Amino acid sequence: MIVKICGITNRDDALAAVDAGASAIGFNFYRDSPRYIAPSGAALIAEKIPASVWKVGIFVNENVDSAARIALNAGLDVAQLYGTSEARGIRLWRACRTNEDIASGLKDDLVEALLLDAPQQSEEEYGGTGRTFDWSRAKGLPKKTIIAGGLDASNVGQAIEEAQPWGVDACSRLEKSPGLKDHDKMREFIKAALNP
């Protein structure tokens, strides 16, 4: 089970996630997100993170050249792609909201995993909404699956039981305010995810 803490904007939160046992941390490069971080800021954090913890870049409608440049400069291991985003030269996770057609993500041989997130309520929403979805929709898909959307220590065990995912991803429910993590909530979430 991989456990990703998304929306990391500062070194203290990143190191607390790593210390608590996170498998991956996510940097959001979508400028309209309250959790946006500049690639240069992500690079400064990434260089302090052990190589065993994956650095994941979140891209929304990003062109392939820009995503590749950011991935290289920020020291990323994985590109998590929303919308029309494309990337190359890096591991790819395709993010889909469960109100969208996920067939294209399942058919793409270049995509290592599919991240399923809660349905959007506006065109500007790309994760971090704190809403859940029917986790059973993720069970048995023919690709590694990561579930996201509204997860915290109180529900991640049930989500894992219903979805049987490869991984889980949490963001907004682990925060004091957008972009600032509550370290106790992160620790509780990671512990619950690793010991469902």
C-alpha positions in Angstrom: 0.0 0.0 0.0 1.4 3.3 -1.0 0.3 6.4 1.0 0.6 9.8 -0.7 0.3 13.2 1.1 -0.6 15.7 -1.5 -0.6 19.5 -1.6 2.8 19.9 0.1 3.9 23.6 0.1 6.7 23.7 2.7 9.6 21.6 4.1 8.2 21.1 7.6 5.1 19.4 6.2 7.1 17.3 3.8 9.5 16.1 6.5 6.6 15.4 8.9 4.9 13.3 6.2 8.1 11.4 5.6 8.7 10.8 9.3 5.1 9.5 9.6 5.8 6.9 6.9 4.4 8.5 3.7 5.4 6.7 0.5 5.0 9.8 -1.7 4.5 13.5 -1.4 2.7 15.6 -4.0 3.5 19.1 -5.3 0.7 21.0 -7.0 1.8 23.0 -10.0 -1.7 24.1 -10.9 -1.5 27.9 -10.5 -5.2 28.3 -9.6 -4.9 25.9 -6.6 -4.6 27.2 -3.1 -1.8 24.6 -2.7 0.2 25.8 -5.7 4.0 25.7 -5.3 6.5 27.0 -7.7 8.8 24.4 -9.3 11.8 26.1 -7.7 10.1 25.8 -4.2 9.3 22.1 -4.8 13.0 21.5 -5.9 14.2 22.9 -2.6 11.9 20.6 -0.6 12.6 17.6 -2.9 16.3 17.7 -2.3 15.7 17.2 1.5 13.4 14.1 0.9 14.9 10.6 0.9 15.1 8.9 -2.5 12.8 6.2 -1.2 9.9 8.6 -1.0 8.4 9.5 -4.4 8.1 13.1 -5.4 4.9 13.5 -7.4 4.1 16.5 -9.5 0.4 17.4 -10.1 -0.2 18.9 -13.5 -3.4 20.3 -14.9 -3.8 20.8 -18.7 0.0 21.1 -18.9 1.8 20.7 -22.3 4.4 18.0 -22.6 7.4 20.2 -22.8 6.5 22.3 -19.8 5.7 19.2 -17.7 9.0 17.6 -18.7 11.0 20.8 -17.8 9.2 21.1 -14.4 9.7 17.4 -13.6 13.4 17.7 -14.3 13.9 20.9 -12.5 11.9 19.9 -9.4 13.5 16.4 -9.1 10.2 14.5 -9.6 9.7 10.8 -9.8 6.1 10.7 -11.0 3.8 13.1 -13.0 0.2 13.0 -11.9 -1.8 14.2 -14.9 -5.2 15.9 -14.9 -7.2 17.1 -17.9 -5.2 17.3 -21.2 -1.8 17.1 -19.5 0.9 15.0 -21.0 4.5 14.2 -19.9 7.4 12.1 -21.0 10.6 10.7 -19.5 8.9 10.1 -16.1 6.4 7.6 -14.5 2.8 8.6 -15.2 -0.3 8.5 -13.1 -3.5 9.6 -14.8 -6.0 11.3 -12.5 -9.7 10.9 -13.3 -12.7 12.2 -11.5 -15.3 9.5 -11.1 -17.9 11.5 -13.1 -15.6 11.2 -16.1 -14.9 8.4 -18.6 -11.9 6.6 -17.2 -11.6 4.2 -20.1 -8.9 6.3 -21.8 -6.7 6.1 -18.7 -7.2 2.4 -18.5 -6.2 1.9 -22.1 -3.0 4.1 -22.0 -0.1 1.7 -21.7 2.2 4.5 -20.6 0.2 5.1 -17.5 1.4 3.2 -14.5 -1.6 3.9 -12.2 -5.0 5.5 -12.3 -5.8 8.0 -9.5 -9.6 8.1 -8.9 -10.9 11.3 -7.3 -14.3 12.7 -6.3 -16.5 14.2 -9.0 -16.0 17.8 -9.7 -18.6 20.5 -9.0 -17.0 23.2 -11.1 -14.6 23.3 -14.1 -11.8 24.7 -11.9 -11.7 21.8 -9.4 -8.8 19.4 -9.7 -8.6 17.5 -6.4 -8.3 18.8 -2.9 -12.1 19.2 -2.4 -12.5 17.0 0.6 -15.3 15.1 -1.0 -15.5 11.3 -1.3 -17.0 9.0 -3.9 -18.3 5.4 -4.1 -15.0 3.6 -3.4 -16.2 0.3 -4.7 -16.0 1.8 -8.2 -12.2 1.5 -7.9 -12.2 -2.2 -7.1 -11.0 -4.7 -9.7 -9.9 -2.2 -12.3 -7.2 -3.7 -14.7 -4.6 -1.1 -13.6 -2.9 0.0 -10.4 -5.4 2.2 -8.6 -5.0 5.0 -6.2 -8.0 6.5 -4.4 -8.3 10.1 -3.4 -11.0 12.5 -2.3 -12.1 13.2 1.2 -9.8 10.6 2.9 -8.6 11.0 6.5 -8.0 8.6 9.5 -11.7 8.2 10.1 -12.5 6.6 6.7 -9.4 5.4 5.0 -9.7 1.9 6.5 -13.2 1.5 5.0 -12.0 3.0 1.7 -9.2 0.4 1.5 -11.6 -2.4 2.4 -14.1 -1.4 -0.3 -11.7 -0.4 -3.1 -8.7 -2.7 -2.5 -6.4 -0.1 -4.1 -2.7 0.0 -4.8 -2.6 3.3 -2.9 -4.4 6.1 -1.1 -3.9 9.9 -1.4 -5.0 12.6 1.0 -4.8 16.4 1.1 -7.5 18.8 2.3 -8.8 16.8 5.3 -5.2 16.8 6.7 -4.9 20.5 6.8 -5.1 23.4 9.2 -5.7 25.7 6.2 -5.2 25.2 2.5 -1.5 24.3 1.9 -0.7 24.0 5.6 -0.8 20.4 7.0 -1.9 19.3 10.5 1.0 17.0 11.5 -1.2 15.0 13.9 -3.8 14.4 11.3 -1.2 13.3 8.8 0.3 10.8 11.3 -3.1 9.4 12.2 -4.0 9.1 8.5 -0.8 7.3 7.5 -1.1 5.0 10.5 -4.7 4.1 9.7 -3.8 3.5 6.0 -0.9 1.2 6.8 -2.9 -0.7 9.5 -6.4 -0.8 8.2 
